């Protein structure tokens, strides 16, 4: 294997190319800055020697390079070799800076971190520019092949750049250089079952991946074939693509698919744009030229960008003018997720006014006391038959006791010696004493009434406490107080950040001024081209970078040069003019807003919803107190009545027993 040096190469014209620091690394090779033009051009050097076909493919791409291709991609501009006429070991390409993979644009979480200023207009513009980039590639007869979220970059201006261009499919007059890689979730249905990607691809295949990426940009990262499947088996993404199960399509239900919850779809865009997605993901798209082209997408997205209106409720929301209401407000409400970040404020509410709403809600107060003990009711009297039965019960019990005692005496004096006679007399005595009368039926009826009344009272008492009590109101009120404290704490931190920014305006203005003074404009005689390149490679680009610690990191830097650079910076600081009228840079305020807004939005959303809930609780409690009170009082009275009714029966029984005991005692003592 040939060892490739990592510092010195030749381009196709024999010019010497010297590499700077490595800025990237991948499976195939490493990417390096050029010492001569680090800001505009970089070099990719492969780890392993390339086969003849790959070398010829790179030469062909470099010869076909033009300004359009360089404007939308990291297109090979020239090939590199280690010796004149030697094999290709790498290539030169435009440097793409300040851009991120496209998935950091369409995914809300990543977008809020990487592109906090991006709203839906930004996403529409990125989709339009993506179509333009594909159009240029197809215009010159190339096929991307490996369309995926990793080889497309987006800048903070929504400009799109394609990378990994050396994997594109390239065709010459007599040869086809394949794209031999691919990602299943962007591969069209007709290629899903391919065992490898060494096959001829067309622009129509690319157009499937393009439609998916545009869909993800417009609909916040949702994949068009990832939805809710109602079948019994699993439905992985590659299978859904192969079976044309477009989850947002007109016929999604017929294919057992539905969009996932908390998602938006083609309903928020014009019908003619939604129709392009239907064509891109239908069976008819597999035919040659069956899918919308990059030009088709540009033709609809370019005018669509001008048909977006600003939401009146949230200035950061923009949506299609053909809609009656803002879909992003609804989505944030249902999902509880902050979709887009504001540019100038961390909150949409006035806490003072919101809390006035809380104070205007009159607390229901403690629940009115309702208890059976409040009622003094006259018991239902015992009917004469029951009273006679209780009196006769006394007579029966006296006879029963008399027989039992007589039997006992006769047995002792041996008047009766037959055990059977004694047993028979004992049974008669017990029967006379315990034989129930109609009073027992009366007791059971009154006890059943008491038991039923007690059960109903417990049910209604619990319902009264739970639904008409103020516990739910107080719990919600305490939660609102916690939210107010959280809101005020976040607001204090934000305002402290603003004060800190305002207090360091001079330092920031100084730093901005120093950044405008590049090291290559110094008049220091000892700073030659080689030393300047060394400084830039070490991150010393402007006077703002000239610090003792940064200079110490430059290996073998002459102390005299270090002193001259420090003195140069100090001279610049002396000529700096502070402008107090400029105040804090808007970009710095925006960064502070984007830091605290994601913390504030969930709090303010729950606070607003919680105030409405507190009002509903208060109204519900008031209604329940009016509605439930008659029934609860009725149950309390029923229980009080049942207790009184049973109590009089018990009193009568106790009185009868007392009289029986007295009568029995008198007979015993009289003997």
Secondary structure in CASP SS format (residue, H / E / C, confidence):
PFRMAT SS
TARGET T0000
AUTHOR 0000-0000-0000
METHOD secondary structure of the structure
MODEL  1
X C 1.00
X C 1.00
X C 1.00
X C 1.00
X C 1.00
X C 1.00
X C 1.00
X E 1.00
X E 1.00
X E 1.00
X C 1.00
X C 1.00
X C 1.00
X C 1.00
X C 1.00
X E 1.00
X E 1.00
X E 1.00
X E 1.00
X E 1.00
X E 1.00
X E 1.00
X E 1.00
X E 1.00
X E 1.00
X C 1.00
X C 1.00
X C 1.00
X E 1.00
X E 1.00
X E 1.00
X E 1.00
X E 1.00
X E 1.00
X C 1.00
X C 1.00
X C 1.00
X C 1.00
X C 1.00
X C 1.00
X E 1.00
X E 1.00
X E 1.00
X E 1.00
X E 1.00
X E 1.00
X C 1.00
X C 1.00
X C 1.00
X C 1.00
X C 1.00
X H 1.00
X H 1.00
X H 1.00
X H 1.00
X H 1.00
X H 1.00
X H 1.00
X H 1.00
X H 1.00
X H 1.00
X H 1.00
X H 1.00
X C 1.00
X C 1.00
X C 1.00
X H 1.00
X H 1.00
X H 1.00
X H 1.00
X H 1.00
X H 1.00
X E 1.00
X C 1.00
X C 1.00
X E 1.00
X E 1.00
X E 1.00
X E 1.00
X E 1.00
X E 1.00
X C 1.00
X C 1.00
X C 1.00
X C 1.00
X C 1.00
X C 1.00
X E 1.00
X E 1.00
X E 1.00
X E 1.00
X E 1.00
X E 1.00
X E 1.00
X C 1.00
X C 1.00
X C 1.00
X C 1.00
X E 1.00
X E 1.00
X E 1.00
X C 1.00
X H 1.00
X H 1.00
X H 1.00
X H 1.00
X C 1.00
X H 1.00
X H 1.00
X H 1.00
X H 1.00
X H 1.00
X H 1.00
X H 1.00
X C 1.00
X C 1.00
X C 1.00
X C 1.00
X C 1.00
X H 1.00
X H 1.00
X H 1.00
X H 1.00
X H 1.00
X H 1.00
X H 1.00
X H 1.00
X H 1.00
X H 1.00
X H 1.00
X H 1.00
X H 1.00
X H 1.00
X H 1.00
X H 1.00
X H 1.00
X H 1.00
X H 1.00
X H 1.00
X C 1.00
X C 1.00
X C 1.00
X E 1.00
X C 1.00
X C 1.00
X C 1.00
X C 1.00
X C 1.00
X C 1.00
X C 1.00
X C 1.00
X E 1.00
X E 1.00
X E 1.00
X E 1.00
X C 1.00
X C 1.00
X C 1.00
X C 1.00
X E 1.00
X E 1.00
X E 1.00
X C 1.00
X C 1.00
X H 1.00
X H 1.00
X H 1.00
X C 1.00
X E 1.00
X E 1.00
X E 1.00
X C 1.00
X C 1.00
X C 1.00
X C 1.00
X E 1.00
X E 1.00
X C 1.00
X C 1.00
X C 1.00
X C 1.00
X C 1.00
X C 1.00
X H 1.00
X H 1.00
X H 1.00
X C 1.00
X C 1.00
X H 1.00
X H 1.00
X H 1.00
X C 1.00
X C 1.00
X C 1.00
X C 1.00
X C 1.00
X C 1.00
X C 1.00
X C 1.00
X C 1.00
X C 1.00
X C 1.00
X H 1.00
X H 1.00
X H 1.00
X H 1.00
X H 1.00
X H 1.00
X H 1.00
X H 1.00
X H 1.00
X H 1.00
X H 1.00
X H 1.00
X H 1.00
X H 1.00
X H 1.00
X H 1.00
X C 1.00
X C 1.00
X C 1.00
X C 1.00
X C 1.00
X C 1.00
X C 1.00
X C 1.00
X C 1.00
X E 1.00
X E 1.00
X C 1.00
X C 1.00
X C 1.00
X C 1.00
X C 1.00
X C 1.00
X C 1.00
X H 1.00
X H 1.00
X H 1.00
X H 1.00
X H 1.00
X H 1.00
X C 1.00
X C 1.00
X C 1.00
X C 1.00
X C 1.00
X C 1.00
X C 1.00
X C 1.00
X C 1.00
X C 1.00
X H 1.00
X H 1.00
X H 1.00
X C 1.00
X E 1.00
X E 1.00
X C 1.00
X C 1.00
X C 1.00
X C 1.00
X C 1.00
X C 1.00
X C 1.00
X H 1.00
X H 1.00
X H 1.00
X C 1.00
X C 1.00
X H 1.00
X H 1.00
X H 1.00
X H 1.00
X H 1.00
X H 1.00
X H 1.00
X H 1.00
X H 1.00
X H 1.00
X C 1.00
X C 1.00
X H 1.00
X H 1.00
X H 1.00
X H 1.00
X C 1.00
X C 1.00
X C 1.00
X C 1.00
X C 1.00
X C 1.00
X C 1.00
X H 1.00
X H 1.00
X H 1.00
X H 1.00
X H 1.00
X H 1.00
X H 1.00
X H 1.00
X H 1.00
X H 1.00
X H 1.00
X H 1.00
X C 1.00
X C 1.00
X E 1.00
X E 1.00
X E 1.00
X C 1.00
X C 1.00
X C 1.00
X C 1.00
X C 1.00
X C 1.00
X C 1.00
X E 1.00
X E 1.00
X E 1.00
X C 1.00
X C 1.00
X C 1.00
X C 1.00
X C 1.00
X C 1.00
X H 1.00
X H 1.00
X H 1.00
X H 1.00
X H 1.00
X H 1.00
X H 1.00
X H 1.00
X H 1.00
X C 1.00
X C 1.00
X C 1.00
X C 1.00
X C 1.00
X C 1.00
X C 1.00
X C 1.00
X C 1.00
X C 1.00
X C 1.00
X C 1.00
X C 1.00
X C 1.00
X C 1.00
X H 1.00
X H 1.00
X H 1.00
X H 1.00
X H 1.00
X H 1.00
X H 1.00
X H 1.00
X H 1.00
X C 1.00
X C 1.00
X C 1.00
X C 1.00
X C 1.00
X C 1.00
X C 1.00
X C 1.00
X C 1.00
X C 1.00
X C 1.00
X C 1.00
X H 1.00
X H 1.00
X H 1.00
X C 1.00
X C 1.00
X C 1.00
X C 1.00
X C 1.00
X C 1.00
X C 1.00
X C 1.00
X C 1.00
X H 1.00
X H 1.00
X H 1.00
X H 1.00
X H 1.00
X H 1.00
X H 1.00
X H 1.00
X H 1.00
X H 1.00
X H 1.00
X H 1.00
X H 1.00
X H 1.00
X H 1.00
X H 1.00
X H 1.00
X H 1.00
X H 1.00
X H 1.00
X H 1.00
X H 1.00
X H 1.00
X H 1.00
X H 1.00
X H 1.00
X H 1.00
X H 1.00
X H 1.00
X C 1.00
X C 1.00
X C 1.00
X C 1.00
X C 1.00
X C 1.00
X H 1.00
X H 1.00
X H 1.00
X H 1.00
X H 1.00
X H 1.00
X H 1.00
X H 1.00
X H 1.00
X H 1.00
X H 1.00
X H 1.00
X H 1.00
X H 1.00
X H 1.00
X H 1.00
X C 1.00
X C 1.00
X C 1.00
X H 1.00
X H 1.00
X H 1.00
X H 1.00
X H 1.00
X H 1.00
X H 1.00
X H 1.00
X H 1.00
X H 1.00
X H 1.00
X H 1.00
X H 1.00
X H 1.00
X H 1.00
X H 1.00
X H 1.00
X H 1.00
X H 1.00
X H 1.00
X H 1.00
X H 1.00
X H 1.00
X H 1.00
X H 1.00
X H 1.00
X H 1.00
X H 1.00
X H 1.00
X H 1.00
X H 1.00
X C 1.00
X C 1.00
X H 1.00
X H 1.00
X H 1.00
X H 1.00
X H 1.00
X H 1.00
X H 1.00
X H 1.00
X H 1.00
X H 1.00
X H 1.00
X H 1.00
X H 1.00
X H 1.00
X H 1.00
X H 1.00
X H 1.00
X H 1.00
X H 1.00
X H 1.00
X H 1.00
X H 1.00
X H 1.00
X H 1.00
X H 1.00
X H 1.00
X H 1.00
X H 1.00
X H 1.00
X H 1.00
X H 1.00
X H 1.00
X H 1.00
X C 1.00
X H 1.00
X H 1.00
X H 1.00
X H 1.00
X H 1.00
X H 1.00
X H 1.00
X H 1.00
X H 1.00
X H 1.00
X H 1.00
X C 1.00
X C 1.00
X E 1.00
X H 1.00
X H 1.00
X H 1.00
X C 1.00
X C 1.00
X C 1.00
X C 1.00
X C 1.00
X C 1.00
X C 1.00
X H 1.00
X H 1.00
X H 1.00
X H 1.00
X H 1.00
X H 1.00
X H 1.00
X H 1.00
X H 1.00
X C 1.00
X C 1.00
X C 1.00
X C 1.00
X E 1.00
X H 1.00
X H 1.00
X H 1.00
X C 1.00
X C 1.00
X H 1.00
X H 1.00
X H 1.00
X H 1.00
X H 1.00
X C 1.00
X C 1.00
X C 1.00
X C 1.00
X C 1.00
X C 1.00
X H 1.00
X H 1.00
X H 1.00
X H 1.00
X H 1.00
X H 1.00
X H 1.00
X H 1.00
X H 1.00
X H 1.00
X H 1.00
X H 1.00
X H 1.00
X H 1.00
X H 1.00
X H 1.00
X H 1.00
X C 1.00
X C 1.00
X C 1.00
X C 1.00
X C 1.00
X C 1.00
X C 1.00
X C 1.00
X C 1.00
X C 1.00
X H 1.00
X H 1.00
X H 1.00
X H 1.00
X H 1.00
X H 1.00
X H 1.00
X H 1.00
X H 1.00
X H 1.00
X H 1.00
X H 1.00
X H 1.00
X H 1.00
X H 1.00
X H 1.00
X H 1.00
X H 1.00
X H 1.00
X H 1.00
X H 1.00
X H 1.00
X H 1.00
X H 1.00
X H 1.00
X H 1.00
X H 1.00
X H 1.00
X H 1.00
X H 1.00
X H 1.00
X H 1.00
X H 1.00
X H 1.00
X H 1.00
X H 1.00
X H 1.00
X H 1.00
X H 1.00
X H 1.00
X H 1.00
X H 1.00
X H 1.00
X H 1.00
X H 1.00
X H 1.00
X H 1.00
X H 1.00
X H 1.00
X H 1.00
X H 1.00
X H 1.00
X H 1.00
X H 1.00
X H 1.00
X H 1.00
X H 1.00
X H 1.00
X H 1.00
X H 1.00
X H 1.00
X H 1.00
X H 1.00
X H 1.00
X H 1.00
X H 1.00
X H 1.00
X H 1.00
X H 1.00
X H 1.00
X H 1.00
X H 1.00
X H 1.00
X H 1.00
X H 1.00
X H 1.00
X H 1.00
X H 1.00
X H 1.00
X H 1.00
X H 1.00
X H 1.00
X H 1.00
X H 1.00
X H 1.00
X C 1.00
END
